[in-house]
Amino acid sequence: MLPFYSGSSDFSPRAEFSNTTGLFELAGVSRPENVSAFYSQLIDWLKIFEQECVHSGTWPGNGITVNFKLTYCNSASSKYIFQILEIILSWKRYGIQPVINWYYDESDDKMKDDGQDLADALEYNFNYLSLS
């Protein structure tokens, strides 16, 4: 399985998912014109990654770390990010305890609130870190 990489644009975040290190990162602006097409490819990759880890009995040695370094996220993107996190958090059944890092600009209370809303909805603790 190859890592997943998609460069950023004015509307879509950079997406970098490593199957070897267990580091998954979304960074930039998230308001893709076709939000379903953009996020469906990430969801599909995560499902295949899970299948391969379960089949081989091997997960990345450093665990799973998810970094959200978003400067803007529209509501449609938030729904897909929630789905991505549901998949990743479901891996707890395999003994995986993902680390979720939510980065935000200290002057942007809305982005921090968005992360807290996701954490509350998922009933999981996030780390909140400054982008600066």
Long-range contacts (C-beta under 8 A, 24 or more apart in sequence): 1-48, 1-49, 1-52, 4-41, 4-42, 4-45, 6-38, 6-41, 12-38, 13-70, 15-42, 17-42, 17-45, 17-46, 17-49, 18-60, 19-49, 19-52, 19-60, 20-60, 21-60, 21-62, 22-59, 22-60, 22-61, 22-62, 22-63, 22-64, 22-65, 23-62, 23-65, 23-67, 24-64, 24-65, 24-66, 24-67, 24-88, 25-66, 25-67, 25-68, 25-69, 26-67, 26-68, 26-69, 26-70, 26-81, 27-67, 27-68, 27-69, 27-70, 28-69, 28-70, 28-71, 29-70, 29-71, 29-72, 29-73, 30-70, 30-72, 30-73, 30-74, 30-77, 30-81, 31-72, 31-73, 31-74, 31-76, 31-77, 32-77, 35-74, 35-76, 35-77, 35-80, 36-80, 38-80, 39-77, 39-80, 39-81, 39-83, 39-84, 42-80, 42-84, 43-80, 43-83, 43-84, 43-87, 46-84, 46-87, 46-88, 47-87, 50-87, 50-91, 53-94, 54-94, 59-91, 59-94, 59-96, 63-96, 63-97, 63-98, 63-99, 64-88, 64-91, 64-96, 64-98, 64-99, 65-98, 65-99, 65-101, 66-98, 66-99, 66-100, 66-101, 67-101, 67-103, 68-100, 68-101, 68-102, 68-103, 68-115, 69-103, 69-131, 70-103, 70-111, 71-105, 71-108, 71-111, 71-131, 72-111, 73-111, 73-114, 78-114, 78-118, 81-118, 82-118, 82-121, 82-122, 85-118, 85-122, 85-124, 86-122, 89-122, 89-124, 99-127, 100-124, 100-125, 100-126, 100-127, 101-126, 101-127, 101-129, 102-126, 102-127, 102-128, 102-129, 103-129, 103-130, 103-131, 104-128, 104-129, 104-130, 104-131, 105-130, 105-131, 105-132, 106-130, 106-131, 106-132
